[in-house]
């Protein structure tokens, strides 16, 4: 995904850890990579998403950015499976685990620079 300023590529990782009770714990990180057509992507910022939450299933992530405020983004995550079965994307939201993180964008000076 390219945010509004077009200078960054966003990516994320999920890491699965096993706890003492045979549950899988998921940890998510979001990355901003500086985009320059003439060179390799350069990591600019990394944040952990949904800090201090215990997440026990894989999440579907959506990134939202305001058209008038490019200083922050919202990352919305919800589980896509329950008991190993894929959930219908339009199913009742009352049966999903939902997580939200807000993250600051890298300094706006990067958006104005042409590389």
MARGUVEX-5628 format. One record per residue (C-alpha): residue number from 1; residue in one letter; x, y, z. Coordinates in nm, 2 decimals, always signed. Layout:
N
NUM/A/X/Y/Z
...
// end
This chain:
115
1/X/+0.00/+0.00/+0.00
2/X/+0.12/+0.35/-0.08
3/X/+0.00/+0.62/+0.16
4/X/-0.13/+0.96/+0.04
5/X/+0.22/+1.12/+0.00
6/X/+0.33/+0.83/-0.22
7/X/+0.67/+0.82/-0.06
8/X/+0.62/+0.50/+0.14
9/X/+0.53/+0.14/+0.09
10/X/+0.35/-0.02/+0.39
11/X/+0.40/-0.38/+0.49
12/X/+0.33/-0.59/+0.79
13/X/+0.45/-0.91/+0.95
14/X/+0.28/-1.15/+1.19
15/X/+0.48/-1.37/+1.42
16/X/+0.33/-1.67/+1.59
17/X/+0.45/-1.77/+1.93
18/X/+0.34/-2.07/+2.13
19/X/+0.26/-2.01/+2.49
20/X/+0.27/-2.25/+2.79
21/X/-0.09/-2.37/+2.73
22/X/-0.05/-2.48/+2.36
23/X/-0.22/-2.16/+2.23
24/X/-0.07/-1.97/+1.94
25/X/-0.01/-1.60/+2.02
26/X/+0.01/-1.36/+1.72
27/X/+0.22/-1.04/+1.72
28/X/+0.19/-0.79/+1.44
29/X/+0.43/-0.52/+1.32
30/X/+0.37/-0.25/+1.06
31/X/+0.66/-0.11/+0.85
32/X/+0.71/+0.20/+0.65
33/X/+0.96/+0.17/+0.36
34/X/+1.08/+0.48/+0.17
35/X/+1.00/+0.44/-0.19
36/X/+1.25/+0.56/-0.46
37/X/+1.21/+0.42/-0.81
38/X/+1.59/+0.42/-0.85
39/X/+1.70/+0.23/-0.54
40/X/+1.60/-0.04/-0.29
41/X/+1.33/+0.02/-0.04
42/X/+1.47/+0.17/+0.29
43/X/+1.31/+0.10/+0.62
44/X/+1.20/+0.42/+0.78
45/X/+0.97/+0.32/+1.07
46/X/+0.85/+0.01/+1.25
47/X/+0.57/-0.02/+1.51
48/X/+0.41/-0.30/+1.70
49/X/+0.03/-0.32/+1.63
50/X/-0.23/-0.39/+1.90
51/X/+0.02/-0.36/+2.18
52/X/-0.06/-0.54/+2.51
53/X/-0.33/-0.74/+2.34
54/X/-0.33/-1.12/+2.34
55/X/-0.43/-1.23/+1.99
56/X/-0.50/-1.60/+1.94
57/X/-0.60/-1.61/+1.57
58/X/-0.48/-1.47/+1.24
59/X/-0.62/-1.12/+1.16
60/X/-0.75/-0.95/+0.85
61/X/-0.59/-0.60/+0.85
62/X/-0.72/-0.27/+0.70
63/X/-0.53/+0.05/+0.69
64/X/-0.72/+0.38/+0.70
65/X/-0.57/+0.73/+0.63
66/X/-0.75/+1.06/+0.65
67/X/-0.75/+1.27/+0.33
68/X/-0.69/+1.59/+0.53
69/X/-0.45/+1.46/+0.79
70/X/-0.16/+1.25/+0.67
71/X/+0.02/+1.25/+1.01
72/X/-0.14/+0.93/+1.14
73/X/-0.31/+0.61/+1.03
74/X/-0.55/+0.37/+1.18
75/X/-0.50/-0.01/+1.15
76/X/-0.81/-0.21/+1.21
77/X/-0.78/-0.59/+1.25
78/X/-1.04/-0.86/+1.30
79/X/-1.02/-1.24/+1.31
80/X/-1.10/-1.42/+0.99
81/X/-1.15/-1.77/+1.14
82/X/-1.32/-1.92/+1.44
83/X/-1.23/-2.27/+1.57
84/X/-1.03/-2.33/+1.25
85/X/-1.32/-2.24/+1.01
86/X/-1.32/-1.95/+0.78
87/X/-1.57/-1.68/+0.88
88/X/-1.79/-1.52/+0.62
89/X/-1.66/-1.16/+0.57
90/X/-2.02/-1.03/+0.61
91/X/-2.11/-1.24/+0.92
92/X/-2.22/-1.10/+1.25
93/X/-1.94/-0.87/+1.39
94/X/-2.05/-0.96/+1.74
95/X/-1.87/-1.29/+1.70
96/X/-1.54/-1.14/+1.60
97/X/-1.24/-1.02/+1.80
98/X/-1.16/-0.66/+1.68
99/X/-0.84/-0.47/+1.74
100/X/-0.75/-0.11/+1.66
101/X/-0.41/+0.07/+1.66
102/X/-0.33/+0.43/+1.57
103/X/+0.02/+0.50/+1.45
104/X/+0.21/+0.82/+1.36
105/X/+0.34/+0.85/+1.01
106/X/+0.71/+0.93/+0.96
107/X/+0.79/+1.30/+0.97
108/X/+0.62/+1.50/+0.69
109/X/+0.95/+1.63/+0.57
110/X/+1.00/+1.30/+0.39
111/X/+0.68/+1.36/+0.19
112/X/+0.81/+1.68/+0.04
113/X/+1.16/+1.54/-0.06
114/X/+1.21/+1.41/-0.41
115/X/+1.47/+1.13/-0.43
// end
